[in-house]
């Protein structure tokens, strides 16, 4: 199971959340009480959504905030890295 989970993480957080939802829909529904938050999370903050699922939807206390912060940093870095990597494609800018 550990190797399967690692493979899912390497394929991407959206794929990992999708497979997790297909395998354990009851757990997914226990963590998220409505469908809008996981949908928005998968679209805009996939690493943070995956980390929230890993934490189990329990009240976030103590060191759990560090894990969520790291996931949020990974999401923001993926957006910032894409923008920085494609900066030469914008007309009128030069490096």
N, C-alpha and C positions, 0 to 999 in steps of 0.2 A: 504494500500500500504506500510506503514511503517513496519508492521509486516512481510510482504512478503519480503521486502528488508533485514530485519534483519535475517530472515531465510536463505536467500541466502548467506549472509556473514558468517553465522555459518557453512554452507555446504562447504564453501571455495570460494576463489576469482575466481578460474577458472570457477566454476559452475555459479557464479554470472555474470561474463562477458558473458558467453555463453547464459544464459537466457536473459540478457539485449540485446544482439545482436539479439536474436530471437524475442523479443517483439518490440524493436525499432531499426530496421536496418538503418533507415534514419538518426537517431541521431548518431549511431555508425559510419556511413559513413561520417557524417559531422565532427566528431572529428578526425578521421583518414582518410587521403586522399589516402593511399595505404594499401594493405593487409599485407605487410611484417612486419610493426612495431607492429600492434596488435598481430600477430602470435608469433613474438619473445617475446613480452611482456608477453603473456599468458604462454609461455613455461618457460621463465627464471625469470621474475619479475611480478608475477600475482597481488600482492597487489599494486604495483606502477601503473600498467596498469589500475586497477580498480579505483584508486584515480584520475588518469588523466581523466578517463571517468566522474567521479563525478564532477571534476572541469570544465568539459565542453569543453575542448580543446581550451579555450580562452588563450590569452597570459598569461604566468605564471608571476605574479608580487606579491610583498609584502608577505603576510602571506600564499599565496598558496605554496610557496617554503617550508614552515614548514610542511604542509600536505604531500607534495611529499617526503620530507625527512623522515617523520615518516613511510610512506609506504615503502620506500626503506630500512629503518632500520628493518621493519618487515620482508621483503624478506630476507635480509642478516641474520637476527636472525634465521629464519627458516632453512636456509642452515647451519649456524654455530651450531645451536642446534642439528640438525640431525647428524652432524659430531661428536660433542662432546658426544652425547648419544650412538653412535655406536663405540666409540674408542676402546672398549674391543674386538671387533670382528676382529681387525687387528692383524695378527700373529706377534709375536715378541714384542708386547707392553704389559705393565702391569700397573695397576693403584696403 
